[in-house]
Amino acid sequence: MKLHDQTAIVTGASSGIGEAIAHELAREGANIVLAARRSDRLEALASQLEKKHGAKTLVVKTDVTRRDEMERLVQEAKDEFGTIDILVNNAGVMLLSFLKNDHVDEWERMVDVNIKGVLYGIHAVLPSMMEQKHGHIINVSSVAGHEIFPSSTVYSATKYAVRAISQGMEKELSSSGLRVTNVSPGAVSTELTQHITDSEVKEMFASRPMNPLQPTDIANAVVYAVTQPESVNINEVIVRPTNKVM
């Protein structure tokens, strides 16, 4: 149990990758602070983590687009567990659409969640980590932050931004004792695609069957990064499916 007595905050923990990350960090002995808007799902997950892994948990209903709520999340985690050792900025939305279809509200939503949510998490946790001179921030980007495909223009822009934030943090914090890892998943079997409203994009996805990764594949990459020796900083992890027919 390499993370025994360490405390990890996981945003977007109510489903998919966030839920899997919570399980795998708990398996390694970490205290888990679960953050998302769907508190009923968080409560159910907390119960699973406690029964399956013996983990200590805290549920904090949180909207990552609200700076005050992210500040409250971090404060409640500190009040409960004393320190915060790991922040996983996982919350994100993937509202793919073609620019010509003018889904402006969805563009704004992606900017708010995917960029501002990450920045608010960093803002809330960084002072404590700097004071204790250790900590690990995981930012979940996407392979869409490395390359752009039709309908991903705005989504890719937000994920490129997450990578830029991660790279800037690496340089600024390199001598502080803090570590930063950017994790870029490829196609993963989650509910993200269910939130797409652009009918043309839905048709495009329906005509391109894939063999996606599972959320646990990404969770394992996160555990790999955070369980390295303190002298090792895994800056970037890209995880893609092979698309091999099983």
N, C-alpha and C positions, 0 to 999 in steps of 0.2 A: 504494500500500500504506500506508494511513493509520495502521495499527497496528504498523508495523515496530518490532521490538525490545520491544514491550509484551508482558506476560505475562497470560494469562487463565486462570482456573480455571473449568471448567464441570462442575457436578454433574449427575447423571442423564444422563451423556454417552453411555451405551451404546446408545441408540435414540432415535427420534422427534425431538422438538424439540431436545434436548440435542445429539444427533449433528449435526443441521443447523446449530446455532449454532457448534459446533466447526469445521465446514467453512467457514462464512462468515467467522468471525474469522481462521481460518488464511489464507483467501484475501486478507485485508487485511494479512497479514504478522505476525500475533501468534504468540508462543509459546503452545502450548496444553497445559494440564494437565487430563487427563481423569480424572474421578472417577465411580465407580459401583461396584456390587457385582459385576457380571459382567465380570471382568477379561479373559476371552477376547475378548469383544466390544470392549473398550477397546483391546486390543493390535491387533486387526484394524483398528479405526478409526485408531489412531496410524499404522499402516503406510500407510493411504490418504492421510492428511493429509501425511505426509512425501513420498510419491510424487507426489501431485497438486498440492500447494501449496508443497512445499519447506519445510514447517513444522518447527520444533523442537518435540518433544512429550515429555510425561512422563505415564506411566500410574500412578495410585495407586488401588488397590482400596480403596473407602471405603463405609462404611455411615453415611449422614448422620445417623442417629438416635443415633450414638455420639459424644459430645463429644470423647473422646480421639482418635478416628479423624479427625475434622474438624481438630483441632489438628495432628495428624501430617501431614495433607494439605497444610496451609498451610506447615508447616515444610519439608517435602520440596520444595515448589514454590520456596520462598525459597532453599533450599540449591542447587537446580538452576539457577535463573534470576536470583537476586539480589533482585528485587522482584516484587510482585504488583500489577498495575495494574487488573485487572478481575476481579470475582467474579460469576459467573452462578449464582445460587441457583435452579437449574432442577428439581432432583429433586422428584418429587411422585407421589402416587397418587390415583386417582379411583375409589373403591369406592362407587359410588352404591347406595343402598338405601332402601326405605321404613322409616321409624322403627318402624312396627308389626311389622316382621319382625326387629327386635332383633339386628342384626349388630354387637354391642358390640365385638368384637375388631377389626372393620374400622374402626369409629369411632376406636378407640385408635390403630390403625396410621396413619390419616390425620393425627391430631394429632401423632404422633411424627415422621412424614416431612415433612408440609406446613408445620408450624409450628416444631417443635423443630429440624428440619433447617435451616431458614432461620436461626433464631436462633444455632445452633451455627456456621454459616458466618460470620455477622456477627461473633460473638465471636472466632473464630479469626483473621479477617483485619483487623479494625478497628484494633488497635494498630499494626500495620505501616503501614497506610494513613495513620493519623493522624501517625505519625512522619515519613513521607515527604511529607506534606501534599498528596497527590493520590491519586486512586483512584476507581473507579466500581463501585458495587454494583448489579447487576440482580437484582430479585426477580421471579420468574415467578408471577403470580397466575392469574386466570381471569375470564372474564365472569361466572362463578358467584360471584365475589367482588363483583359489582355487583348481581346479581339472583338470586333463588332460584326453583327450579322443583321440582315434585314429585320426590322421591328425592334431591335435592341438599342437603338440610338440613345435614347434618354437613359434607359436602364444601364447601359454600358458606361455612359458619362458618370453616373453616380458611383459605379463600381471602380472606374478609373480613379475617381476622387478618393475612394477609400484606400486604394493602393498608394496614392500620392501622400495621403495623411500618414499611412503606415511607414512609408519610406522617410518622410520628414521626421517622424518620431524616432526612428532608428538612429538617425544622425544626431538629433538633439539630445537624446538620452543615452548615447553609447557609453558614456563614462559615469552614469548615475547609479548603476546597479540595477536598473530596470531593463526588462526585455520586451521586445515587440515582435509579434509574428503576424504576417498577413496570410490568411488561408483562402485560396481561390478554388472553390468546388466547380466541377463540371456539372453536367445534368444529374440531378439527384431526384429520387422518387419522394416528393413532398407535395403538400397542398398548394404550393406557390402557383403552379400553372392553372389551378382551378379559379384563381382570382382574375385571370385575363378576361377582359370584356370585348376586345377587338375581334370581331367575327372572322376577319381575314386571317388573323394570326392563329386563331383556333383551327381553322381549316388547314393552315400550313403545318401545324404541329400534328394534326390527325393523319396527314399524308406522309409523315416522317417517323415511323416507329423507331424507338431507341431502346437500348438496354441500359437504363440509368443506374447510377450508383445508389447505394442505400445510405440513409442518414448516419448509420454507425461507421461507414467508411470515412466520413468527414470527422466524426467524433474521435476516431482512432488517430487521425492526423493531429488533432488538437492535443490529445493526451501525449503523443510523441513529443510535441514541441515543449509542453510545460513540464515534462519529466526529465528533460536533459539536465546535466550538471549546471550549476549557476554560472560557470564560465562559458557556457555554450548558448548562443542565441540563434535559433532557427528563424531567419528573417522572412522567408517566403516558402509556402508550400502550395503546389498546384496539384489537385487531385482530379483526374479525368477517368471516365469509364473507358474500357477497352472497346465497347460496342461489339464484343465477340458474341456470336449467337450461342446461347447455352443449350 
